[in-house]
Amino acid sequence: MDKRVKVGIAGLMIGSVLLLTGCNLKHDEREGTMLNNPSIVEPAQNADIIEESVKNIDAVAEAEVSVDVYSLLENKDYHLNMFPDFEKDTLDSHKYSTFKHNLGVTNMETDFRTGPSLDYKVMETLPADTAVDLIAKCDNGWVLAQRNGSLGFLKGEYVREVNEEAIYDDMRALPELIPVVQAKTDTSIRTESKNDGTEIFTLKRGQSVRMIRKLDNGWYEVIASGGVSFVNGNDVKEAIQVEGDALQLVSLNKDTTVLDVPYGMDMGTINQYEVLKVYGEIEGFYYVEGAGHIGYVPKENCKSLNGTLVVVDVSDQSISLYDGTKLKLETDIVTGKDAVTGMFDYTGKIDGVSSNDLNKIDENVNLGDQIIVKP
């Protein structure tokens, strides 16, 4: 505890003693008793009181900081018999204190050991930005943590606390998820749930509209063109989409795990070169939608895309045209190639581009530096 705090508390305690003494004097005077030798606290006694007060304050501070690490483990449902590789005797020779936040993230690649020093066995080497469950701080600077079914120690300077509550507060401010139907092929949005209903417009393959409900006849009631309309269920598939406009488009510069929340659970892998829509940013992660996923990917794995973009997906045999974050056109292609890699610029005009124009793209056409071409 800060010495200034200790002295301040001690001062309050001394003041209380003197105040009580003063009260006794006044009380005796009211009773008419003559006090020739009133009881006064001498300076030497003052020093003794201060010293005793500081000792008491130290004891209180120590009680607040030190924790019974065994009870703490039990309270967190981390029973020691769950961790056969953990060297339990390492807990007995140290004092421990708690963390303010339970989530920890490694600052760099670091070893996860069976005890709180370099002398203990390495159970696993954790990459940078690995999430761990923080349990307690050891008095020698090491950290007791849990990771994927293992209990162990990390050097304290290699792991940082992360405020999960702040992350969830930021997540609540992100756009909501809405149910949609996505066109599997070009299909008509109609005024009635039947094929001879008046066509309002054509929903292009890959485009989505907000879903209200699925009808008994297999059609979907949707919101399109500002009102209620219908689409044939055979031509669409149900999906979840982020509501509102994307902030930007990015492409992945490496195969990347997508997480349910920042530092959270693995929801799958999105391949390099995939184009993703970004709807927000939290703790070094982008909140993205794309490649059949909605979740969080590290910003460092992304490259921002701007302007007019043509996205060629050889694996899906499709090509898409974006103006900023807006999908303007999507069509099938036949590349005749097993894989294409690289990035190019689209130099054509967005107005008047047809699917026939896009189908002419092949390896002999130099489109510049902002087309995403992925295997």
PyMOL commands that set and color helices and strands:
alter all, ss='L'
color gray80, all
select helices_A, chain A and resi 3-30+43-65+69-75+80-82+88-91+156-158+164-172+233-235+299-301+355-359
alter helices_A, ss='H'
color red, helices_A
select strands_A, chain A and resi 96-97+103-106+110-113+122-126+131-138+142-147+150-155+159-162+177-183+187-190+199-203+208-214+220-224+227-231+236-242+248-252+256-259+266-270+275-282+285-290+293-298+302-305+308-313+318-323+326-332+342-344+371-374
alter strands_A, ss='S'
color yellow, strands_A
deselect
rebuild
show_as cartoon
